[in-house]
Amino acid sequence: MKRIGITIGDINGIGPEVALKAVYKHRWPKDVKFVFIGPKDLIARQAVDLGFSNPASPASYRCRVWNAGDEEMVWHPGKIRIEASEAAADAIERAVEGCRWGELDAMVTAPICKEGFHKAGIKVPGHTEYLAELTNTKNFGMMLLGGGLRVMLVTRHIPISAVPAALSRKNIREHIELTGQALELFGIKNGKIGVCGLNPHAGDGGVLGREEIELINPAIRAVRKKGYNVSDAVPADTIFFQALEGQYDAVVAMYHDQGLGPLKMMGFDEGVNVTLGLPIIRTSPDHGTAFGIAGKNQASPKSMKNALALAIEMAGKPNPWKK
């Protein structure tokens, strides 16, 4: 039996809607059970409003609900509320505990509101860093899958002006290695990894920047010595086309929009985020809270369905990062 925990995220966003739709509208293997984690009464209310059975009902054989947050919480679709962010944080912590204690085999996280987290005093850049903190993981990475691409980000939620200073031979090398380990986990042996240059034309021999010469290519040479199949630094304006043509099984991008712009263009409503390096399995849909359509029954569950499917697949394989 595979037990997949689903943290509802910000209850006022589309997280509950896409999670409920993904579970109830798709045919899942019989050996999979889902645990929704969030404000119990509000999850039940949204399930009924969407025409589904109450997942908290004793008659529900496939689903359970673990309560997180204030049971007296009021639903405010599309609104940022501190109590909603506090409940989302509680749900994440409970899911991590469930995975580490063996109650869950994987966790899938619906979107949180970063502004709400900061207003609630939860000072983390995002889910990825919060999960790393909760699991005491130092070497971790964020890979996105969608539109035929697999993209790893060396830097994530930082200003573009801070990217060059945030890059080092060490973190580039670590992210390439995580990418290679992930490809093995996905069943791709000796997968070819393409690495983006930071600068236009990958620096053009140093004329347009020296990060490729001083940081990126030295990191690549170091991981090649460990047996990884890696390109030299490739201009970012060509590497994603090459990946779609089959030249690379995954691409390592230097910063957030460098990698996610092409991926979202190819698979905007189907992308999946997976955190690599954790001792637990965590995936998520690659979209935000979408407050503008929350509570309107307009959200597509495609990305959440893909995140659940990947979590189920990964839960059935040995985790290379579990100590």
Backbone bond lengths (Angstrom), bond angles and torsions (degrees), N, CA, C in turn:
res aa  C-N    CA-C-N  psi(-1)  N-CA   C-N-CA  omega(-1)  CA-C   N-CA-C  phi
1 M - - - 1.460 - - 1.525 109.97 -
2 K 1.322 117.96 128.24 1.455 123.19 175.95 1.523 108.70 -102.30
3 R 1.324 116.31 125.19 1.458 122.01 -177.66 1.526 108.73 -110.78
4 I 1.314 116.22 116.18 1.458 122.15 -174.55 1.521 109.21 -110.89
5 G 1.324 115.93 116.70 1.453 120.73 176.01 1.520 110.75 -84.16
6 I 1.329 116.90 136.96 1.459 122.11 178.76 1.517 108.41 -121.82
7 T 1.327 117.32 107.66 1.456 119.80 174.95 1.527 108.04 -78.96
8 I 1.312 116.61 131.33 1.458 122.49 -171.29 1.524 112.44 -73.40
9 G 1.338 117.59 -16.03 1.453 119.69 -178.25 1.519 110.62 72.94
10 D 1.330 116.59 -148.49 1.460 120.12 178.57 1.524 108.50 -74.33
11 I 1.323 116.60 115.96 1.459 122.01 -174.47 1.527 111.67 -61.17
12 N 1.342 117.81 -22.01 1.458 121.50 -179.00 1.523 113.42 -88.86
13 G 1.344 116.12 -0.85 1.456 120.96 175.86 1.520 110.84 -99.85
14 I 1.340 116.34 -159.34 1.463 120.63 -176.50 1.528 112.97 -90.82
15 G 1.336 117.51 2.21 1.462 120.27 -177.86 1.515 114.34 -53.74
16 P 1.336 118.91 -54.00 1.465 119.31 179.60 1.529 112.53 -59.07
17 E 1.335 116.37 -40.64 1.470 119.88 -178.76 1.518 111.72 -62.72
18 V 1.338 117.32 -49.46 1.466 118.11 -176.38 1.529 110.96 -70.46
19 A 1.335 117.13 -32.17 1.464 119.82 178.59 1.527 110.66 -66.91
20 L 1.318 116.41 -46.87 1.472 120.04 -179.90 1.525 111.17 -64.75
21 K 1.321 117.20 -43.60 1.462 120.18 178.64 1.531 110.92 -62.52
22 A 1.339 116.74 -43.24 1.457 119.98 -177.82 1.522 111.53 -63.20
23 V 1.327 116.70 -38.95 1.461 120.33 -179.22 1.526 111.61 -74.50
24 Y 1.323 116.75 -47.24 1.468 120.04 -170.86 1.531 113.94 -84.00
25 K 1.329 117.53 -23.79 1.461 119.50 -176.00 1.523 113.62 -96.96
26 H 1.317 117.06 0.73 1.461 120.56 -177.10 1.521 109.23 -121.15
27 R 1.308 116.46 146.85 1.464 121.17 177.36 1.537 108.93 -87.51
28 W 1.307 115.74 113.04 1.459 121.30 -177.79 1.533 110.24 -104.51
29 P 1.338 117.10 156.32 1.474 119.09 176.99 1.527 111.17 -55.93
30 K 1.304 115.98 149.23 1.462 120.47 -176.16 1.521 113.18 -67.52
31 D 1.329 116.59 -20.14 1.463 118.89 -177.90 1.527 112.25 -91.86
32 V 1.339 118.06 17.62 1.465 122.24 179.57 1.523 109.58 -113.47
33 K 1.307 116.72 131.75 1.461 122.36 172.65 1.528 109.29 -124.02
34 F 1.327 115.14 148.12 1.459 121.53 -176.41 1.525 110.37 -115.78
35 V 1.336 114.71 141.48 1.461 121.44 176.80 1.526 107.96 -122.86
36 F 1.328 116.11 109.54 1.463 120.53 174.70 1.520 108.56 -78.45
37 I 1.343 116.75 135.22 1.456 120.98 -176.86 1.529 108.74 -125.53
38 G 1.318 116.33 114.91 1.457 121.74 -177.93 1.513 109.84 166.81
39 P 1.336 117.74 -167.44 1.468 120.94 179.46 1.534 110.59 -61.56
40 K 1.310 116.57 110.79 1.467 122.48 -168.91 1.519 113.21 -58.32
41 D 1.318 117.18 -48.77 1.459 120.20 -175.98 1.520 111.98 -66.91
42 L 1.331 116.90 -36.40 1.462 119.43 -178.91 1.532 111.21 -73.86
43 I 1.331 116.97 -32.41 1.465 119.61 173.93 1.525 109.77 -63.68
44 A 1.329 115.70 -44.72 1.464 120.22 179.19 1.526 110.84 -61.59
45 R 1.329 116.32 -41.84 1.472 120.14 -179.09 1.523 110.49 -62.25
46 Q 1.340 116.99 -45.90 1.459 118.94 -178.30 1.526 111.07 -67.25
47 A 1.327 117.28 -35.83 1.466 120.05 177.80 1.528 110.21 -59.93
48 V 1.324 116.60 -46.86 1.463 120.91 -179.05 1.526 110.19 -66.29
49 D 1.337 117.60 -42.34 1.466 121.11 178.95 1.529 111.85 -59.92
50 L 1.341 116.57 -32.13 1.463 121.09 -179.55 1.528 112.67 -85.85
51 G 1.325 116.17 -2.53 1.456 119.94 177.97 1.507 114.74 89.37
52 F 1.342 116.84 17.39 1.460 121.21 179.66 1.525 109.89 -104.28
53 S 1.310 115.65 165.77 1.457 119.80 174.58 1.524 109.79 -74.39
54 N 1.291 116.83 158.24 1.461 122.71 179.56 1.522 109.24 -71.96
55 P 1.358 118.27 115.79 1.470 119.33 -178.70 1.519 113.12 -66.28
56 A 1.343 116.80 -16.57 1.463 120.53 178.55 1.520 112.63 -86.58
57 S 1.317 116.61 -4.74 1.460 120.33 -178.20 1.522 110.97 -68.73
58 P 1.334 117.87 140.53 1.465 120.16 176.39 1.533 112.84 -58.42
59 A 1.339 116.95 -21.59 1.463 121.00 -179.19 1.527 112.25 -79.69
60 S 1.339 117.01 -9.85 1.461 120.28 -178.40 1.534 109.59 -77.39
61 Y 1.327 116.76 111.41 1.463 120.47 -176.19 1.522 111.98 -86.33
62 R 1.339 117.62 -23.15 1.463 120.32 -175.86 1.519 112.47 -97.62
63 C 1.322 118.57 -23.30 1.457 121.87 -170.98 1.526 112.26 -124.73
64 R 1.328 113.87 153.00 1.454 122.30 170.13 1.512 107.65 -135.78
65 V 1.323 116.68 167.62 1.460 121.32 174.89 1.526 108.51 -130.83
66 W 1.323 116.30 129.35 1.458 121.78 170.01 1.524 106.62 -104.56
67 N 1.305 116.82 125.82 1.456 119.74 -178.29 1.526 111.23 -74.56
68 A 1.332 115.16 138.87 1.466 122.04 172.44 1.519 107.28 -143.47
69 G 1.308 116.86 133.54 1.456 120.49 -178.32 1.519 111.83 98.19
70 D 1.311 114.58 177.17 1.456 122.72 -177.65 1.527 110.34 -70.76
71 E 1.320 117.23 124.46 1.457 120.75 -179.42 1.526 112.28 -67.13
72 E 1.326 117.51 -16.76 1.469 120.88 179.13 1.533 111.78 -93.49
73 M 1.309 117.07 9.19 1.455 120.32 -175.88 1.529 111.65 -61.78
74 V 1.330 115.63 143.12 1.460 122.41 178.18 1.521 109.14 -101.52
75 W 1.312 115.89 141.41 1.458 121.31 -179.41 1.533 109.96 -83.83
76 H 1.356 116.14 124.71 1.466 122.56 178.45 1.525 108.02 -126.52
77 P 1.331 118.74 78.90 1.474 120.22 -177.62 1.523 112.62 -53.26
78 G 1.319 115.67 129.91 1.457 121.03 176.30 1.509 115.51 82.40
79 K 1.337 117.88 3.18 1.460 120.98 -176.82 1.528 111.46 -111.38
80 I 1.326 115.70 143.28 1.462 120.83 174.46 1.520 107.95 -83.94
81 R 1.317 116.48 123.12 1.460 122.52 179.75 1.524 109.12 -134.71
82 I 1.326 115.82 135.20 1.459 120.34 -179.24 1.522 111.08 -59.65
83 E 1.342 116.88 -41.90 1.468 119.25 -177.44 1.530 111.50 -64.75
84 A 1.340 117.39 -28.83 1.466 120.14 177.38 1.522 110.65 -69.31
85 S 1.330 116.85 -39.81 1.462 120.58 178.05 1.527 111.10 -69.36
86 E 1.329 116.68 -37.84 1.466 119.58 176.97 1.525 110.71 -63.20
87 A 1.325 116.73 -39.81 1.462 120.53 178.00 1.524 110.76 -66.42
88 A 1.350 116.34 -38.77 1.463 120.07 178.69 1.525 110.62 -63.31
89 A 1.336 116.63 -40.81 1.467 120.25 178.43 1.525 110.77 -65.90
90 D 1.333 117.00 -41.56 1.471 120.68 177.16 1.531 110.81 -59.03
91 A 1.335 115.50 -41.50 1.460 119.68 -178.53 1.523 111.37 -65.34
92 I 1.329 116.46 -41.02 1.469 119.89 178.40 1.523 110.26 -61.95
93 E 1.326 115.93 -46.50 1.466 119.47 -179.10 1.525 111.23 -62.66
94 R 1.333 116.73 -39.86 1.471 119.91 179.25 1.526 111.06 -66.26
95 A 1.319 117.25 -39.14 1.464 120.08 179.48 1.528 111.22 -66.82
96 V 1.330 116.48 -40.60 1.473 119.51 177.51 1.524 109.66 -61.21
97 E 1.325 116.70 -44.88 1.468 120.26 177.23 1.522 110.53 -59.35
98 G 1.329 116.48 -43.77 1.457 120.40 -179.91 1.510 112.60 -60.82
99 C 1.336 116.25 -39.98 1.473 119.88 177.50 1.523 111.29 -68.07
100 R 1.317 117.26 -40.95 1.467 120.16 -176.41 1.522 112.04 -74.88
101 W 1.330 116.75 -28.07 1.464 120.23 179.44 1.520 113.21 -89.16
102 G 1.327 116.74 -3.40 1.451 119.66 178.93 1.516 115.30 86.95
103 E 1.343 116.75 8.58 1.473 120.01 176.45 1.527 111.48 -78.03
104 L 1.339 116.44 -26.06 1.453 123.03 179.80 1.521 108.82 -127.64
105 D 1.338 115.67 150.82 1.466 121.05 177.40 1.518 112.34 -98.54
106 A 1.321 117.70 -16.02 1.462 122.98 177.36 1.512 108.28 -167.05
107 M 1.332 115.75 161.29 1.454 120.11 175.31 1.525 109.42 -128.84
108 V 1.324 114.91 142.83 1.462 123.02 176.33 1.518 106.95 -122.82
109 T 1.319 116.42 129.50 1.460 119.85 -172.04 1.524 111.21 -110.64
110 A 1.323 116.85 124.83 1.457 121.54 170.95 1.535 108.77 -78.02
111 P 1.328 117.79 162.83 1.471 120.62 -169.92 1.524 114.31 -65.46
112 I 1.320 114.17 143.04 1.453 122.44 171.42 1.529 109.01 -103.47
113 C 1.330 116.31 166.81 1.462 122.37 175.35 1.524 107.69 -104.66
114 K 1.318 117.20 110.74 1.461 120.39 -176.90 1.527 111.50 -63.64
115 E 1.330 116.56 -37.04 1.462 118.95 176.96 1.525 110.49 -62.82
116 G 1.330 116.50 -42.16 1.458 120.50 177.73 1.511 112.03 -63.09
117 F 1.337 117.06 -39.97 1.465 120.76 177.62 1.522 110.41 -59.76
118 H 1.318 116.92 -44.58 1.459 119.38 -178.36 1.526 110.96 -67.74
119 K 1.324 117.30 -37.43 1.466 119.60 176.80 1.524 111.15 -65.27
120 A 1.347 115.82 -29.04 1.462 120.49 178.84 1.533 112.06 -84.71
121 G 1.327 116.50 1.13 1.464 120.15 178.78 1.517 114.12 82.01
122 I 1.334 117.40 15.58 1.472 121.73 178.82 1.515 107.04 -97.64
123 K 1.316 116.61 97.27 1.462 122.13 -168.67 1.531 110.99 -92.36
124 V 1.317 115.98 74.81 1.467 121.15 174.64 1.522 108.20 -128.23
125 P 1.343 117.91 145.77 1.470 119.54 179.71 1.519 113.34 -65.31
126 G 1.337 116.91 -30.27 1.453 119.55 -177.73 1.518 111.37 -180.00
127 H 1.330 115.48 -175.36 1.459 121.89 179.13 1.524 112.26 -53.96
128 T 1.330 116.29 -47.19 1.465 121.10 -172.73 1.517 111.03 -56.77
129 E 1.323 115.67 -50.31 1.460 119.71 -178.05 1.529 111.76 -68.59
130 Y 1.333 116.57 -34.55 1.459 120.47 178.83 1.528 110.78 -64.98
131 L 1.313 116.60 -43.20 1.463 120.81 178.63 1.523 111.40 -65.58
132 A 1.329 116.64 -38.58 1.458 119.53 177.00 1.528 111.00 -62.75
133 E 1.338 115.46 -40.80 1.463 120.52 178.58 1.530 110.78 -64.11
134 L 1.322 116.64 -44.34 1.464 120.77 -177.18 1.530 112.43 -67.95
135 T 1.326 116.83 -27.90 1.470 120.34 -179.31 1.524 112.71 -102.79
136 N 1.347 116.06 5.93 1.465 121.73 179.77 1.524 110.89 55.10
137 T 1.337 115.40 45.84 1.467 121.76 -179.18 1.521 109.29 -102.90
138 K 1.327 116.40 126.57 1.462 121.21 -178.29 1.531 112.21 -94.56
139 N 1.317 117.37 -36.70 1.460 121.72 -176.37 1.526 108.71 -109.54
140 F 1.315 116.58 103.58 1.459 120.65 -174.73 1.524 109.08 -144.82
141 G 1.304 116.07 165.12 1.455 119.51 -178.18 1.511 112.23 -153.26
142 M 1.329 115.13 163.68 1.456 123.27 -177.10 1.528 108.36 -116.96
143 M 1.333 115.52 112.35 1.465 120.69 177.37 1.522 109.32 -112.38
144 L 1.325 115.36 136.57 1.459 121.79 176.84 1.521 109.22 -112.99
145 L 1.338 115.42 141.24 1.456 121.73 178.73 1.522 109.09 -126.34
146 G 1.319 116.83 134.06 1.458 119.93 177.73 1.510 111.05 166.91
147 G 1.325 116.39 152.11 1.453 120.68 177.02 1.510 114.07 60.91
148 G 1.336 117.22 25.43 1.460 120.87 -178.94 1.516 114.44 84.95
149 L 1.341 117.64 6.30 1.462 121.62 -178.17 1.527 111.05 -117.58
150 R 1.328 115.32 149.94 1.464 123.01 167.25 1.529 105.85 -122.81
151 V 1.327 116.45 121.61 1.459 120.69 -173.21 1.518 110.74 -128.98
152 M 1.324 116.05 125.02 1.462 122.54 174.52 1.522 108.92 -103.00
153 L 1.338 116.64 139.75 1.464 122.09 -179.98 1.527 110.17 -107.74
154 V 1.324 116.93 125.20 1.463 120.42 177.03 1.521 110.44 -74.43
155 T 1.328 117.71 -43.58 1.470 121.75 171.62 1.520 107.21 -116.03
156 R 1.328 116.70 153.96 1.461 119.90 -171.97 1.522 111.19 -121.99
157 H 1.310 117.33 -99.41 1.462 121.44 -170.42 1.528 110.31 -96.54
158 I 1.344 114.43 71.76 1.459 120.43 175.89 1.532 107.84 -135.31
159 P 1.345 117.64 157.61 1.470 119.11 178.04 1.520 111.41 -60.55
160 I 1.317 116.95 148.43 1.459 121.25 -179.27 1.531 110.71 -59.91
161 S 1.343 116.61 -31.86 1.463 120.16 -179.89 1.520 112.35 -67.25
162 A 1.332 116.46 -19.86 1.469 120.29 -178.35 1.524 113.03 -93.40
163 V 1.317 117.63 -5.90 1.464 120.19 -173.75 1.523 113.31 -62.64
164 P 1.347 120.77 -51.66 1.470 118.52 -176.61 1.523 113.78 -55.81
165 A 1.331 116.55 -42.28 1.468 119.52 -179.22 1.521 111.98 -70.37
166 A 1.349 116.99 -23.46 1.471 120.53 -178.96 1.520 112.67 -81.25
167 L 1.315 117.49 -14.91 1.464 121.02 -179.54 1.523 110.77 -82.97
168 S 1.318 115.53 141.75 1.460 121.50 174.79 1.515 108.56 -147.22
169 R 1.310 116.72 162.12 1.469 119.06 175.45 1.526 110.48 -57.32
170 K 1.327 116.02 -38.00 1.456 120.97 -176.19 1.530 111.53 -65.99
171 N 1.343 117.95 -50.93 1.464 116.62 -175.81 1.530 112.14 -72.96
172 I 1.321 118.04 -29.04 1.466 119.53 174.25 1.528 109.68 -65.73
173 R 1.325 115.79 -45.88 1.474 119.74 179.15 1.529 111.04 -60.34
174 E 1.328 117.08 -45.65 1.466 120.55 -178.36 1.529 111.80 -61.47
175 H 1.324 116.74 -38.70 1.455 119.10 -178.23 1.535 111.93 -73.58
176 I 1.307 116.67 -32.60 1.468 118.67 174.73 1.529 109.25 -66.21
177 E 1.331 117.01 -42.34 1.465 120.31 179.72 1.529 111.05 -64.12
178 L 1.327 117.76 -42.50 1.466 120.42 176.48 1.528 110.99 -59.63
179 T 1.321 116.02 -38.52 1.462 120.32 178.88 1.516 110.76 -63.14
180 G 1.329 116.84 -44.77 1.463 120.24 177.85 1.517 112.31 -62.29
181 Q 1.333 116.69 -40.37 1.470 120.33 178.11 1.523 111.04 -65.69
182 A 1.351 116.60 -37.92 1.459 119.96 178.60 1.521 111.28 -65.24
183 L 1.310 117.24 -40.86 1.470 119.84 178.85 1.525 110.65 -61.69
184 E 1.318 116.68 -39.07 1.475 120.28 175.49 1.527 109.72 -61.52
185 L 1.340 116.81 -43.17 1.460 121.56 179.56 1.529 110.95 -62.61
186 F 1.336 116.27 -33.92 1.460 120.58 178.69 1.527 112.76 -80.90
187 G 1.338 116.59 -0.51 1.464 120.42 177.91 1.510 114.42 90.41
188 I 1.342 117.73 15.60 1.466 121.70 -179.97 1.526 108.39 -104.33
189 K 1.314 116.27 107.78 1.455 121.51 -177.17 1.530 110.43 -83.34
190 N 1.324 115.86 134.24 1.466 121.91 178.62 1.525 111.26 51.81
191 G 1.353 116.51 43.10 1.464 121.08 -178.33 1.516 111.86 -61.89
192 K 1.319 115.70 145.18 1.469 121.37 -179.98 1.524 109.11 -86.43
193 I 1.336 115.19 125.12 1.455 121.89 -177.45 1.529 108.84 -108.52
194 G 1.318 116.10 123.48 1.458 121.04 173.83 1.515 109.79 -96.49
195 V 1.322 116.59 139.08 1.465 121.27 -177.19 1.523 109.58 -118.41
196 C 1.325 115.88 125.94 1.466 121.46 179.01 1.524 110.89 -72.55
197 G 1.314 115.68 141.10 1.446 119.19 163.33 1.519 109.60 -74.67
198 L 1.307 116.73 161.32 1.467 120.52 177.06 1.520 111.14 -82.90
199 N 1.328 116.18 -39.87 1.455 122.05 -170.95 1.526 112.17 -97.47
200 P 1.339 118.18 162.64 1.458 119.98 173.84 1.532 110.53 -54.85
201 H 1.313 116.21 139.15 1.468 122.44 -179.20 1.526 112.27 57.00
202 A 1.344 115.72 28.98 1.471 121.34 -178.51 1.523 111.67 51.52
203 G 1.348 115.51 39.13 1.462 120.97 175.92 1.505 114.69 88.81
204 D 1.335 117.64 -18.10 1.468 121.80 178.91 1.527 111.26 50.93
205 G 1.347 114.49 52.40 1.458 119.96 176.90 1.516 114.37 69.30
206 G 1.316 117.16 21.38 1.461 121.10 179.45 1.511 113.96 99.83
207 V 1.329 118.12 -10.27 1.459 121.33 -179.19 1.533 110.88 -67.72
208 L 1.346 116.44 -35.84 1.463 121.35 -176.02 1.527 112.75 -108.20
209 G 1.319 116.89 17.44 1.459 120.68 -179.98 1.512 110.49 137.70
210 R 1.326 117.24 150.87 1.465 120.96 -172.87 1.529 113.63 -111.77
211 E 1.345 117.65 4.02 1.470 119.33 -178.89 1.523 112.22 -60.16
212 E 1.320 117.47 -35.48 1.472 119.82 178.61 1.526 111.03 -64.56
213 I 1.324 116.46 -41.18 1.465 121.46 -178.34 1.523 111.41 -72.93
214 E 1.329 116.57 -42.01 1.464 120.28 -171.05 1.526 114.13 -93.37
215 L 1.348 117.95 -23.18 1.463 119.82 -175.43 1.528 112.95 -123.67
216 I 1.320 116.86 -56.05 1.464 120.18 -167.18 1.520 112.49 -71.33
217 N 1.326 117.74 -52.70 1.465 118.82 -178.98 1.528 113.36 -67.16
218 P 1.352 119.90 -36.82 1.478 118.07 172.76 1.532 113.03 -60.36
219 A 1.348 117.46 -38.11 1.467 120.11 176.64 1.518 110.56 -64.78
220 I 1.318 116.73 -39.69 1.466 120.97 178.51 1.519 110.45 -62.41
221 R 1.322 117.04 -44.55 1.471 119.48 -179.92 1.524 111.09 -62.11
222 A 1.332 116.31 -35.35 1.474 119.74 179.98 1.523 111.55 -66.65
223 V 1.329 118.21 -41.03 1.471 119.21 -179.10 1.519 111.81 -76.18
224 R 1.319 117.27 -26.72 1.470 118.89 175.01 1.529 110.58 -61.58
225 K 1.315 116.35 -35.54 1.463 120.03 179.57 1.528 111.42 -64.32
226 K 1.349 116.72 -21.06 1.461 120.93 177.56 1.528 112.07 -90.93
227 G 1.328 116.69 2.00 1.453 120.35 174.92 1.513 115.89 100.18
228 Y 1.339 117.74 4.47 1.459 119.55 -179.85 1.525 110.84 -78.94
229 N 1.327 115.38 144.75 1.458 123.44 -177.53 1.528 108.46 -94.05
230 V 1.331 117.23 95.29 1.464 121.89 -167.69 1.526 110.98 -130.64
231 S 1.335 115.25 140.48 1.462 120.96 175.53 1.518 110.60 -76.84
232 D 1.338 117.04 167.15 1.458 120.29 162.72 1.525 108.25 -70.72
233 A 1.324 117.52 173.18 1.458 120.79 176.20 1.535 109.04 -60.10
234 V 1.327 115.45 128.89 1.468 122.74 -175.69 1.528 108.61 -117.07
235 P 1.341 118.54 139.27 1.471 119.19 176.99 1.523 111.38 -55.04
236 A 1.321 116.07 135.25 1.459 120.70 -176.12 1.521 112.77 -68.15
237 D 1.332 117.79 -18.14 1.461 118.84 -179.85 1.531 112.89 -81.00
238 T 1.332 117.56 -4.63 1.473 120.31 177.43 1.522 113.43 -122.86
239 I 1.322 118.09 -23.57 1.463 120.09 -169.72 1.527 112.81 -65.34
240 F 1.326 118.29 -33.66 1.464 119.52 -176.91 1.533 111.14 -74.14
241 F 1.321 116.75 -34.87 1.463 119.61 172.36 1.523 109.75 -61.71
242 Q 1.317 116.36 -43.89 1.463 120.31 179.34 1.521 111.44 -62.93
243 A 1.334 116.64 -38.02 1.469 119.86 178.36 1.528 110.57 -64.81
244 L 1.325 116.57 -42.03 1.462 119.66 178.48 1.525 111.70 -66.13
245 E 1.333 116.85 -25.82 1.463 121.50 176.41 1.527 112.30 -80.77
246 G 1.338 116.72 -5.10 1.457 120.47 176.19 1.516 115.38 98.57
247 Q 1.338 117.66 6.74 1.465 119.02 -179.27 1.530 112.21 -74.87
248 Y 1.340 116.92 -25.57 1.460 120.79 -179.54 1.520 109.57 -132.13
249 D 1.343 115.41 143.96 1.469 121.09 175.55 1.521 111.71 -87.83
250 A 1.307 116.60 -20.26 1.465 121.65 176.65 1.516 108.08 -157.10
251 V 1.342 115.30 156.31 1.458 121.94 178.95 1.521 108.56 -123.52
252 V 1.316 116.37 134.60 1.464 121.96 174.28 1.521 107.54 -101.53
253 A 1.341 116.49 116.09 1.467 122.36 -179.59 1.519 109.50 -101.67
254 M 1.324 116.13 151.90 1.451 120.30 -175.87 1.522 113.29 -81.52
255 Y 1.344 117.57 -26.79 1.466 119.27 -179.52 1.517 109.88 -148.55
256 H 1.327 115.00 168.73 1.460 124.14 -168.26 1.527 113.42 -52.52
257 D 1.326 117.05 -62.45 1.462 119.28 -173.09 1.529 112.69 -73.32
258 Q 1.318 117.34 -22.95 1.464 119.51 175.90 1.525 110.32 -60.11
259 G 1.330 115.81 -39.41 1.459 119.93 -178.75 1.509 114.18 -89.54
260 L 1.327 116.36 -38.57 1.460 119.02 -172.10 1.518 114.18 -85.53
261 G 1.332 118.01 -20.55 1.460 119.39 175.11 1.526 111.61 -59.30
262 P 1.332 118.45 -54.38 1.472 119.81 178.04 1.524 112.82 -62.56
263 L 1.335 117.41 -40.68 1.463 119.46 -177.48 1.527 111.17 -64.56
264 K 1.312 116.96 -43.33 1.466 119.29 -178.20 1.531 111.35 -72.30
265 M 1.318 117.10 -28.24 1.456 118.62 175.05 1.528 110.67 -64.54
266 M 1.324 116.31 -36.64 1.460 120.61 -177.62 1.529 112.69 -84.32
267 G 1.323 117.27 -30.81 1.469 119.62 -175.32 1.508 112.09 -146.27
268 F 1.338 116.83 60.40 1.463 120.71 -170.41 1.521 113.25 -58.95
269 D 1.335 117.61 -42.29 1.460 119.75 -173.85 1.522 113.06 -104.47
270 E 1.326 117.43 17.76 1.457 119.06 -177.29 1.525 113.96 -130.92
271 G 1.340 117.43 -0.33 1.451 120.62 -173.59 1.517 113.71 -67.96
272 V 1.341 114.50 152.18 1.458 122.56 179.31 1.526 108.61 -129.27
273 N 1.308 115.50 138.36 1.460 122.84 175.97 1.523 108.18 -105.56
274 V 1.328 116.97 132.10 1.463 120.69 175.54 1.526 107.90 -129.01
275 T 1.324 116.33 132.75 1.459 120.84 178.31 1.519 108.94 -90.54
276 L 1.317 116.13 121.02 1.459 122.26 -179.21 1.526 109.98 -97.08
277 G 1.317 115.52 148.61 1.459 121.25 177.16 1.509 114.77 97.20
278 L 1.336 118.16 -10.99 1.464 120.98 -178.67 1.532 110.86 -79.94
279 P 1.327 117.42 153.52 1.466 119.95 174.36 1.518 112.76 -77.22
280 I 1.325 117.00 0.77 1.460 123.18 177.77 1.525 108.45 -126.35
281 I 1.335 116.75 164.18 1.458 121.43 177.52 1.529 108.82 -93.66
282 R 1.322 116.35 125.04 1.465 121.05 176.94 1.517 110.43 -137.88
283 T 1.323 116.26 127.02 1.453 122.55 171.42 1.527 108.67 -128.54
284 S 1.336 115.90 169.92 1.464 119.74 176.58 1.515 108.92 -159.98
285 P 1.333 117.46 157.86 1.462 119.43 170.28 1.512 110.04 -67.50
286 D 1.311 116.50 150.35 1.464 120.93 -178.40 1.519 110.27 -95.40
287 H 1.323 116.14 64.14 1.464 120.97 173.53 1.516 108.28 -154.64
288 G 1.318 115.48 171.89 1.451 120.19 -177.19 1.516 113.19 -98.89
289 T 1.319 114.98 -162.28 1.464 120.80 -175.28 1.527 113.00 -73.41
290 A 1.330 117.53 -20.23 1.474 122.22 178.20 1.535 111.18 47.71
291 F 1.325 116.08 54.26 1.463 120.83 -178.23 1.533 112.61 -54.49
292 G 1.329 116.63 -29.52 1.455 120.23 -176.48 1.516 114.63 -63.35
293 I 1.347 117.60 -24.45 1.475 119.77 179.23 1.519 111.78 -117.58
294 A 1.331 117.55 8.15 1.463 120.38 -178.53 1.521 110.61 -62.49
295 G 1.327 116.35 136.05 1.450 122.11 178.32 1.511 114.87 79.06
296 K 1.341 117.73 6.71 1.459 120.98 -176.05 1.529 113.15 -109.12
297 N 1.323 117.74 2.86 1.461 121.95 179.00 1.533 111.39 58.11
298 Q 1.342 115.63 40.39 1.458 120.73 -179.41 1.522 113.25 -115.99
299 A 1.318 118.23 -6.07 1.460 121.13 -173.10 1.531 112.12 -79.64
300 S 1.326 115.26 138.96 1.461 120.84 177.06 1.530 109.79 -83.90
301 P 1.326 117.85 133.59 1.468 120.81 179.08 1.528 113.61 -90.29
302 K 1.347 117.28 6.55 1.467 119.98 -171.81 1.529 112.57 -57.65
303 S 1.337 117.27 -46.70 1.458 120.47 -178.98 1.529 111.16 -65.18
304 M 1.337 117.25 -40.50 1.462 120.69 177.71 1.527 110.67 -65.30
305 K 1.321 117.42 -41.63 1.461 120.46 178.03 1.523 110.46 -59.65
306 N 1.342 116.87 -42.89 1.463 120.59 178.40 1.526 111.46 -65.04
307 A 1.341 116.17 -37.76 1.470 119.84 178.28 1.522 110.96 -64.95
308 L 1.326 117.40 -40.43 1.466 121.24 177.30 1.526 110.59 -64.64
309 A 1.323 116.22 -43.62 1.466 119.84 -178.94 1.526 111.05 -62.74
310 L 1.339 117.55 -41.16 1.459 120.59 179.13 1.527 110.51 -67.25
311 A 1.334 117.45 -40.53 1.463 120.46 178.51 1.523 110.84 -61.26
312 I 1.333 116.84 -41.77 1.464 120.84 178.40 1.519 110.30 -63.26
313 E 1.332 116.17 -42.85 1.467 120.04 178.95 1.525 111.63 -63.04
314 M 1.323 116.97 -46.07 1.460 121.11 -177.98 1.512 111.70 -68.89
315 A 1.346 117.21 -32.65 1.473 120.85 -178.85 1.517 111.72 -64.97
316 G 1.315 117.31 -19.89 1.453 120.64 -179.46 1.519 113.88 -90.56
317 K 1.337 117.31 6.16 1.467 120.89 -177.10 1.532 110.32 -125.43
318 P 1.331 117.62 155.93 1.468 119.99 177.93 1.531 110.57 -63.60
319 N 1.313 116.26 134.18 1.462 122.45 178.81 1.527 108.20 -85.34
320 P 1.347 118.55 114.91 1.469 119.90 -177.60 1.520 113.99 -67.92
321 W 1.344 117.14 -12.37 1.468 120.35 -176.83 1.516 112.85 -106.44
322 K 1.315 116.71 4.34 1.459 120.02 179.43 1.511 109.58 -86.65
323 K 1.319 115.36 118.95 1.460 120.36 -177.22 1.515 110.03 -87.96
